[in-house]
Amino acid sequence: MHRTLKHIVPSEKATLQIDAENKLQFIVDITASKSEIKREVERLFETPVRTVRTMITFKGEKKAIVELEQEEKAKEIGTSLGIL
């Protein structure tokens, strides 16, 4: 995808968040800040971001959960990326 965003998380829990909460999950660069992640998602998918939460997974990867402003936009992006 890009230096900041490595790839989208295609898990069952991630797809449930897309449907229920309008959120996307990405594995991101370990040094990426929340503001960098927000800017990159807004630039790539041309949609405003409401919030970004980050965590380090048990594998040592950084995961970002991105909530989008526009309703149903996460579903549209998930479908275009082939995870729904």
C-alpha positions in Angstrom: 0.0 0.0 0.0 2.4 2.7 1.2 5.3 3.1 3.7 2.8 4.1 6.5 0.1 1.6 5.7 1.5 -1.9 5.1 -1.8 -3.8 4.6 -5.4 -4.1 5.6 -6.3 -6.8 8.2 -8.6 -9.4 6.6 -9.8 -11.1 9.8 -13.3 -12.0 10.8 -13.3 -9.5 13.6 -12.1 -6.8 11.2 -14.9 -7.5 8.8 -17.4 -7.4 11.6 -16.1 -3.9 12.6 -16.5 -2.8 9.0 -20.2 -3.7 9.0 -21.1 -2.7 12.6 -18.9 0.2 13.4 -17.6 1.7 10.1 -14.0 0.9 11.1 -11.0 -0.4 9.1 -8.0 -2.2 10.6 -4.5 -1.8 9.1 -1.1 -3.1 9.9 1.1 0.0 9.8 4.7 1.0 10.1 5.9 0.7 13.7 7.1 4.3 13.8 3.9 5.8 12.2 2.0 8.3 14.4 -1.7 8.5 14.6 -1.7 11.8 12.6 0.4 10.2 9.8 -2.0 7.2 9.7 -5.0 9.6 9.5 -3.4 11.7 6.7 -2.5 8.6 4.7 -6.0 7.0 5.0 -7.6 10.3 4.0 -5.3 10.7 1.0 -5.5 7.1 -0.2 -9.3 6.6 0.2 -10.4 10.2 -0.2 -12.6 10.1 2.9 -12.4 12.0 6.3 -11.3 10.0 9.3 -13.0 10.4 12.7 -10.6 8.6 15.0 -7.4 6.5 14.9 -6.5 4.0 17.7 -3.3 2.1 17.6 -1.9 -1.0 19.4 1.1 -3.3 19.2 0.0 -6.9 18.4 1.5 -10.0 20.1 3.5 -10.5 16.9 5.2 -7.1 17.5 3.3 -5.4 14.6 1.5 -2.1 15.0 -2.2 -2.2 14.2 -4.4 0.8 13.6 -8.2 0.9 13.9 -9.5 3.7 11.8 -13.1 5.0 12.2 -14.4 6.8 9.2 -16.7 9.9 9.2 -19.0 8.9 6.3 -21.5 6.1 7.0 -21.0 2.9 5.0 -17.6 4.2 3.6 -15.7 1.4 5.4 -18.0 -1.2 3.7 -17.3 0.4 0.3 -13.5 0.4 0.8 -13.6 -3.2 2.2 -15.4 -4.3 -0.9 -13.1 -2.5 -3.3 -10.1 -4.1 -1.5 -11.6 -7.6 -1.7 -12.0 -8.4 1.9 -15.9 -8.4 2.0 
